[in-house]
Each structure stands twice: as C-alpha cells, then as structure tokens.
Amino acid sequence: MKQINEMSRVVPVMVETDVLVVGSGPAGLAAALGAAREGVKAMLVERYGCFGGVITQVGVEGIAWYRHEGTTDVEGIGIEFEKRAKELGGTRKEPQSQSEALDAEMFKYVADQLVQEAGIVPLLHCLAVDAVMDGDTIKGIITESKSGRQAVLAKRVIDATGDADIAFHAGAPCRKTPKNEMMGVTVMFSCAGVNNERFLEYVKENPSTIGDWGKGWEIETTGKEDGLFSTYLEEPFNRARKDGVIPKNLTSIAGTWSTLTDAGEATNLNMIYMLDYDCTDVWDLTKAEIYGRYQAILAIEALRKYVPGFENAKLRNFGMTLGTRDSRKIIGKYCMTEHDVRNQARFEDSIGIFPEFLDGYGLLILPTTGRYFQVPYGITVPQKVENLLVAGRCVAGDKISHAALRSMMCCTVTGQGAGVASAISVKDNVRCSTVNVKRVQKALKRQGVRIF
C-alpha cells in the first residue's frame, strides 16, 4: 500500500473537562447525564448535528419494544427518555408492546433539553479521530471538525461510539466478530401518503406474530413468544419477488413497521437487513448506504402494489445514517456470557438490571416472565488502558450476550453506570478500574437506578 508521511504538528487544546463522553446515542447521552448529575463537569461530543444516536440519526423508535405484561424492566435514565419525550408530545403508542415509540425528530429537541438542563457542555459536528495517551492512561481525544484538528483533554473518558473507536485508538484489547458472522446493517426509511384505516384493516385480516419471524429468518424463540402480535411483514415481499418487482435472489427485504401518524406517515420502516458489511470499514459503509437506499425504494414499490393502504405511499425520508448492530467489543475486566444473560446472572458490582431480552444471532427471546439479569460494572472497564470506560453495544461480552447488551435500553444502563462511576472516580481521585463500586451503586440508586 502506498503511504505518505504526515508532518508533525502542534494541536491546540479546545477545552478541558472532568468527564468526556464520545458519542451521544442512548449510552452516551445517559453517560453524560449520569456524570453531570453527580456534580462534575461533563462534556458530550457528537459527530453529527444532533444528539440521540440510533434514535435520532437512524430513526429507530422502539427503545423498549420488548416490554410486555410480566416484564421486569430497567429503571433510570432510559425510562426518563420515554417519559420526557411523552411529556413534550414526542411519543406514540408502540403497536406491539407496552411501551412508547419515540418520535425520532422530536427526540432531537428532547435530547437538547436534557443536555442543557444538566449543564453538560455540548459539542456537535465533531469527529473523534484519536486518543491522547500518557503511558497507559488516557488523557483526552483528538478531534477533527470545521474548526480544524483540536484536542479535548479530560480526567476521565467514556467511549460511547458504538464501535469502541476510542478504546481501539487507545490500545485497549478489542475483538471483532468475523464479517461473515456479523449481524446485519439497515437503512431505515419512512413513508408518507399511507391510508391508515385501510392498512390497519389489512393487518387485522392478515395478523402476524413473533412466530412468523422464525419462518422467514430462521429465528429461534422459547415458544412463549410465538403467539404475540408482531408488526412483521413478509408475504407482500415474497409476492413481489415472485412477480419480479423485487429480484428473486434479494432476500434481505422484509421486516417491521412501527407507528402511523394522523397525517398518514409510517415513520419507522425497518425492512432492510443486509449481511456481510463491516461498519468499521468506510468502503463497506459506503456500499451499504447506497445499496440499502436502492432496496428501500424496491420495498416501497412492493408495499404500493401488495399492501392495502400503501397504494399512494411515497418515500418520506431515509435515516441520516446506516443502522449498525455489530462491530468491535472491548476485552473487559469481565466479559458477559451467554450463560449470564440466559440464566439471570447476579453480580456484586451490578450497575443496573436488564430484562431477559435477546434479539440477534438467530435468537428472539422476549421478557414476559419477569426474568432479568444484573449488568456488571466490569464489562465497561477495558484492559490495559486506565481512566477509560466503555458504554453501549461495545461493552465486553460474547456473541449471544451481545444480543442483549446491544439493546438501546440496556445501553442506557451501561451508559448511566459508566457516567456515575467516572464522576465518583474523579471526586475520589482514584482510577476508574479501582473506583469504590459501593459508592457508585449508592449514587446510582440516588439517580433512580435499580441495582439488584
């Protein structure tokens, strides 16, 4: 590979803070709020023009679509996201669960309000490209933006990038699922011009269940989920393939709808699932965005032809960026296992709980029986790098545990836990790896988190 030599240069320090959170999805937003509410100076850096990550940038509404009668749910900032959005008129009833679907556009404003009320220093349109290290201790990040190449220094850093970008740059050990085994990526889209009454009548006459996922995608359930109502649509796309509207070999089109507005908008169509893309590879990201939009247009044409109520539907928008599920994960102080998430694991260093909800790698288990596992602090602590914590889907764990830990609401659990732990470590002047977990748990309880 041809190379060039970059000249060394002096990088100006933009700002210094106590706790720096990189990435503002459910994990990063919860981390920044958790830290700020413990009374330290917190800063939240985001590469796009809004906070919210997969909610606002991808357009995923169902932060808690796993919630059914009998679910023992999380408590803390994730629930606050739902409640605050509802108070501001930014939710609709999620159609297949006992939860609120978040209005992705309105949540941009909700996130702004939460950040400003907490006194968090916000920084949008800023990409983190490297870690600032002093031996094995992280001291901040290098950023690139319209303002040029600059540094942000911090006493503690939380990597909530989803892809463990900061941990990777800092030299923390990471693993990555082989590309041919990675979960798929998605281009989310929405439609306008939907006749709600006709479409809902069609759904009533052609009901779909969770069990139908297993027929189309070879999904394993426990059986107790199979009869539950689902917004899954597949038959119209099978007809489209049979009639040549969609190429016969293009099997990645099928999926779920979420909410319908009074204006005839289907706001969250999760119907494109593409395999063999590595979301840490810029070439793969490029190909997936373009190919995904192509498939979305084909999906809309199939909906128009075969789904009553969609006859006059047209594209409303695409997600701002690709929806990704799987990439790097750190090797942590503790690595969560399949046994842990399927057997109600309990940990002395618990920073929260999460219901027994697994969605990925051919599994779909919904938490309808009250079962839950505790989330340990150790999965947020990388090896070989001090004063760095990781939150969100890149925390430490094996493949099947990832199917639980990647959930948006679980990301708020690891985020709030990491945020509070980083704040306590700053106030106690100890490293994140040796912070007093009992003090962290006490602070989390004050913030409304259920620990055990």
C-alpha positions in Angstrom: 0.0 0.0 0.0 1.3 3.4 -1.0 2.0 5.7 2.0 2.8 9.3 2.8 4.5 10.8 5.8 2.5 13.4 7.7 4.4 16.3 9.2 4.3 16.6 13.0 2.2 19.5 14.2 1.1 21.2 17.4 -2.6 20.6 18.2 -4.4 23.2 20.1 -6.5 22.2 23.2 -10.1 23.2 22.6 -11.3 22.6 26.2 -10.6 20.6 29.3 -13.3 18.8 31.4 -13.7 16.3 34.1 -15.7 13.6 32.2 -15.7 13.5 28.4 -18.3 11.3 26.7 -17.7 10.5 23.0 -20.9 9.5 21.1 -24.4 10.6 22.1 -26.6 7.6 21.4 -28.7 6.1 24.3 -25.4 5.0 26.0 -23.5 8.3 25.6 -26.5 10.5 26.4 -27.1 8.5 29.6 -23.4 8.6 30.5 -23.2 12.4 30.2 -26.3 12.9 32.2 -25.2 10.4 34.9 -21.9 12.1 35.3 -23.3 15.7 35.3 -25.9 14.8 37.9 -23.1 13.7 40.2 -21.8 17.2 40.1 -18.7 17.0 37.9 -18.1 18.9 34.7 -19.2 16.7 31.8 -18.8 17.2 28.0 -20.6 15.4 25.2 -19.0 15.1 21.8 -21.1 14.0 18.8 -20.0 13.7 15.1 -23.5 14.5 13.7 -25.7 17.6 14.2 -28.0 16.1 16.8 -27.8 14.0 20.0 -29.6 10.7 20.2 -27.6 8.3 18.1 -29.7 5.4 16.8 -32.9 7.1 17.8 -32.5 10.4 16.0 -29.8 9.6 13.4 -31.0 6.2 12.3 -34.7 6.6 13.2 -35.3 3.7 15.5 -38.4 4.5 17.6 -38.9 1.4 19.8 -36.5 1.9 22.7 -38.4 -0.6 24.8 -40.4 -2.7 22.3 -39.5 -5.7 24.4 -41.8 -4.6 27.2 -44.9 -6.8 27.8 -47.1 -7.8 30.7 -44.8 -9.5 33.1 -41.6 -7.7 32.1 -39.3 -6.7 35.0 -37.9 -3.6 33.4 -34.9 -1.3 33.9 -35.2 1.9 36.0 -33.2 5.1 35.5 -32.4 7.4 32.6 -33.7 5.1 29.9 -37.2 5.2 31.3 -36.8 9.0 31.7 -36.2 9.3 27.9 -39.6 7.8 27.3 -41.4 9.8 30.0 -39.8 13.1 29.0 -40.5 12.6 25.3 -44.1 11.8 26.1 -44.5 15.0 28.2 -43.3 17.0 25.3 -45.7 15.3 22.8 -42.8 13.3 21.3 -44.2 9.7 21.5 -46.9 7.5 20.1 -48.1 4.1 21.4 -45.7 1.4 20.3 -48.0 -1.1 18.5 -46.6 -4.4 19.6 -45.6 -3.8 23.2 -46.4 -1.8 26.4 -44.0 1.0 25.6 -43.8 4.4 23.9 -42.4 4.8 20.5 -40.1 7.9 20.4 -40.7 10.5 17.7 -37.1 10.5 16.2 -37.3 14.1 15.1 -38.8 15.4 18.3 -36.2 13.5 20.3 -33.5 15.7 18.9 -35.1 18.5 20.9 -35.7 16.3 23.9 -32.0 15.4 24.0 -31.1 19.1 23.6 -33.2 19.9 26.6 -31.8 17.1 28.8 -28.2 18.1 28.0 -28.7 21.8 28.6 -30.7 21.3 31.9 -27.9 19.1 33.2 -25.2 21.7 32.4 -23.4 19.4 30.0 -21.0 21.1 27.6 -22.4 20.1 24.1 -20.2 19.7 21.0 -21.8 18.7 17.7 -20.3 18.2 14.3 -17.1 17.0 15.8 -15.4 13.6 15.0 -13.1 11.9 17.4 -10.1 10.5 15.5 -7.5 9.5 18.1 -6.8 9.1 21.7 -4.4 11.3 23.8 -2.3 8.9 25.9 0.2 9.3 28.7 1.6 5.8 29.1 -1.3 3.5 29.8 -3.6 6.4 30.9 -6.0 8.2 28.5 -5.9 12.0 28.8 -8.3 13.0 26.1 -9.1 12.8 22.4 -8.0 14.3 19.1 -10.9 15.7 17.1 -11.5 16.9 13.5 -14.2 19.4 12.6 -14.8 22.6 10.7 -12.6 24.3 13.3 -9.7 22.1 12.3 -7.7 19.5 14.3 -8.0 20.1 18.0 -7.8 18.2 21.3 -10.2 17.8 24.2 -8.5 16.9 27.5 -10.3 15.1 30.3 -9.7 13.4 33.6 -12.0 10.5 32.5 -13.2 9.5 29.1 -16.2 7.4 28.2 -16.3 5.7 24.8 -19.9 5.5 23.7 -19.1 5.4 19.9 -20.8 2.0 19.5 -17.7 0.7 17.7 -15.2 1.1 20.5 -13.3 3.7 18.4 -11.6 5.4 21.3 -10.7 2.2 23.1 -9.2 0.9 19.9 -7.2 4.0 19.3 -6.1 4.0 22.9 -4.7 0.5 22.5 -7.3 -1.4 24.6 -7.7 -5.0 23.6 -10.8 -5.5 21.4 -12.4 -8.3 19.5 -14.5 -8.1 16.4 -16.9 -10.7 15.1 -15.8 -12.1 11.8 -17.5 -10.2 9.0 -19.4 -13.2 7.7 -20.9 -13.8 11.2 -21.8 -10.1 12.0 -25.4 -9.1 12.4 -26.8 -7.1 9.5 -27.0 -3.4 8.8 -30.1 -1.5 8.0 -31.2 1.6 6.0 -34.3 2.8 7.9 -36.9 4.7 5.9 -40.4 6.1 6.3 -43.4 6.7 4.0 -46.0 9.4 3.6 -49.4 9.0 1.9 -50.5 6.0 3.8 -54.2 5.3 4.3 -54.1 4.2 8.0 -57.6 2.8 8.1 -57.1 0.6 5.0 -53.7 -0.6 6.2 -54.8 -1.4 9.7 -57.8 -3.3 8.3 -55.3 -5.3 6.2 -53.2 -6.0 9.3 -56.3 -7.2 11.2 -57.2 -9.5 8.4 -53.6 -10.8 8.0 -52.2 -10.9 11.5 -48.6 -11.5 12.1 -46.9 -13.0 15.2 -43.5 -13.3 16.6 -43.5 -16.9 15.5 -43.7 -15.7 11.9 -40.2 -14.3 12.2 -38.9 -17.8 12.6 -40.4 -18.9 9.3 -38.8 -16.1 7.3 -35.5 -15.6 9.1 -34.9 -18.9 10.9 -35.3 -17.2 14.3 -35.2 -19.4 17.5 -37.6 -18.4 20.3 -38.5 -20.1 23.6 -42.0 -20.7 22.2 -43.7 -18.4 24.7 -43.2 -15.5 22.3 -44.6 -17.2 19.2 -48.3 -16.1 19.6 -47.6 -12.5 20.4 -48.7 -9.9 17.9 -45.9 -8.5 15.7 -45.7 -5.8 13.1 -43.6 -8.1 10.9 -44.4 -8.1 7.1 -43.0 -10.7 4.8 -45.8 -12.0 2.5 -46.0 -8.9 0.3 -42.3 -9.0 -0.4 -42.5 -12.7 -1.3 -45.2 -11.8 -3.8 -43.0 -9.1 -5.1 -40.1 -11.5 -5.6 -42.4 -14.0 -7.3 -43.7 -11.3 -9.7 -40.3 -9.8 -10.4 -40.9 -6.5 -8.6 -38.0 -7.4 -6.4 -35.2 -9.6 -7.7 -35.8 -13.2 -6.7 -32.3 -13.5 -5.1 -32.8 -10.3 -3.0 -34.0 -11.9 0.3 -32.9 -9.0 2.6 -36.2 -7.1 2.2 -38.8 -7.9 4.9 -39.3 -6.6 8.4 -41.4 -4.4 10.7 -43.4 -1.2 10.8 -43.8 0.8 13.9 -46.2 3.8 14.3 -48.6 5.6 12.0 -49.3 9.3 12.3 -52.7 11.1 11.7 -51.0 12.7 8.7 -50.7 9.2 7.0 -47.0 8.7 7.8 -45.4 5.3 8.5 -42.5 6.7 10.4 -40.3 3.7 11.1 -40.0 1.0 8.5 -37.3 -1.4 9.5 -37.4 -3.6 6.4 -33.8 -3.8 5.0 -31.4 -6.2 6.7 -28.1 -6.6 4.8 -25.4 -9.1 5.8 -21.6 -9.1 5.2 -20.9 -5.4 5.9 -18.2 -4.3 8.4 -19.3 -1.0 9.9 -15.7 -0.1 10.9 -14.7 -0.2 7.1 -15.5 3.0 5.3 -15.8 1.2 2.0 -18.4 -1.2 3.4 -20.3 1.7 5.0 -20.4 3.5 1.6 -21.7 0.4 -0.3 -24.3 -0.4 2.4 -25.8 3.1 2.4 -26.2 3.1 -1.4 -27.4 -0.5 -1.7 -29.7 0.0 1.2 -31.4 3.0 -0.3 -31.9 1.1 -3.5 -33.5 -1.8 -1.6 -35.8 0.7 0.3 -37.1 2.0 -3.0 -37.9 -1.5 -4.1 -39.6 -2.2 -0.8 -41.8 0.9 -1.2 -42.8 -0.3 -4.7 -43.7 -3.7 -3.2 -45.7 -2.0 -0.5 -47.6 0.1 -3.0 -48.5 -3.0 -5.1 -49.3 -5.5 -2.5 -50.3 -3.8 0.8 -53.7 -2.1 1.0 -53.3 1.4 2.4 -49.9 1.9 0.8 -51.3 2.4 -2.8 -50.3 6.1 -2.8 -47.4 5.9 -0.4 -44.1 7.6 -1.3 -40.8 8.0 0.4 -40.8 10.4 3.3 -37.2 10.1 4.4 -34.2 7.8 5.0 -32.3 7.6 8.3 -29.5 10.1 8.5 -27.0 7.2 8.7 -26.9 3.4 8.5 -28.3 1.4 11.3 -25.5 -0.9 12.6 -25.6 -3.6 15.2 -22.3 -5.3 15.5 -18.6 -4.4 15.2 -15.8 -4.1 17.9 -16.2 -5.0 21.5 -13.7 -4.5 24.2 -12.0 -7.2 26.2 -13.1 -6.1 29.6 -12.3 -6.6 33.3 -15.2 -9.0 33.0 -16.8 -10.4 29.8 -20.5 -11.1 29.8 -21.5 -14.6 28.6 -24.5 -16.3 27.0 -24.9 -18.2 30.3 -25.1 -14.9 32.2 -27.9 -13.3 30.1 -29.9 -16.6 29.8 -29.7 -17.6 33.5 -30.4 -14.4 35.5 -26.8 -13.7 36.4 -26.1 -11.8 39.6 -23.0 -9.6 40.3 -21.6 -7.8 43.3 -20.6 -4.9 41.1 -24.0 -4.6 39.5 -24.8 -1.1 37.9 -28.3 -2.0 36.9 -30.6 -4.7 35.6 -32.0 -5.6 32.2 -34.8 -8.0 31.4 -34.1 -11.3 29.6 -34.4 -9.8 26.1 -32.2 -11.3 23.4 -32.5 -10.1 19.8 -29.8 -11.2 17.4 -27.7 -14.1 16.0 -30.9 -16.1 15.3 -32.4 -15.6 18.7 -35.5 -13.7 19.8 -36.5 -14.0 23.4 -39.0 -11.5 24.9 -39.1 -10.9 28.7 -42.6 -11.9 29.5 -41.9 -13.9 32.7 -40.2 -11.4 34.9 -36.7 -12.8 34.5 -33.8 -10.4 34.4 -30.0 -10.3 34.7 -27.8 -7.8 36.5 -25.3 -5.7 34.5 -21.8 -5.7 36.0 -19.5 -2.7 36.1 -16.6 -4.9 34.9 -17.9 -5.1 31.3 -17.4 -1.3 31.0 -13.8 -1.4 32.1 -11.3 -2.1 29.3 -8.0 -3.9 29.9 -4.6 -2.1 29.7 -6.0 1.5 29.5 -6.7 3.5 32.6 -9.4 6.1 33.2 -11.3 5.0 30.1 -14.8 3.4 30.4 -16.9 2.0 27.6 -20.7 2.1 27.4 -23.2 0.8 24.9 -23.1 -2.1 22.5 -19.2 -2.2 22.5 -19.0 -3.3 26.2 -17.3 -6.6 26.9 -19.1 -9.9 26.2 -19.5 -12.9 23.9 -21.7 -13.2 20.8 -25.0 -14.1 22.4 -24.7 -11.7 25.3 -24.3 -9.0 22.7 -27.8 -9.8 21.5 -29.0 -8.5 24.9 -26.4 -5.8 25.7 -26.8 -4.0 22.3 -30.4 -3.2 23.1 -31.0 0.6 23.3 -32.4 0.4 26.8 -29.6 -1.8 28.0 -27.2 0.8 26.5 -28.7 3.4 28.8 -27.9 1.1 31.8 -24.2 0.7 30.9 -24.1 4.4 30.0 -25.5 5.7 33.2 -23.4 3.3 35.2 -20.2 4.4 33.4 -21.1 8.1 33.8 -21.7 7.8 37.5 -18.6 5.7 38.0 -16.4 8.2 36.1 -17.8 11.0 38.3 -17.1 9.1 41.5 -13.6 8.3 40.4 -12.9 12.0 39.7 -14.3 13.1 43.1 -12.4 10.4 44.9 -9.3 10.9 42.8 -8.9 7.2 42.0 -8.7 5.3 38.8 -11.8 4.0 37.1 -10.5 0.5 37.5 -10.3 0.8 41.3 -13.3 3.0 42.0 -15.3 2.1 45.0 -18.2 0.2 43.5 -20.4 0.5 46.6 -20.2 4.3 46.3 -21.1 4.0 42.6 -24.1 1.8 43.4 -25.2 4.2 46.1 -25.0 7.2 43.7 -26.9 5.2 41.0 -29.7 4.4 43.5 -30.0 8.2 44.2 -30.4 8.6 40.5 -33.3 6.1 40.4 -31.5 3.1 39.1 -32.4 -0.4 40.3 -29.2 -2.3 41.1 -30.4 -5.7 42.3 
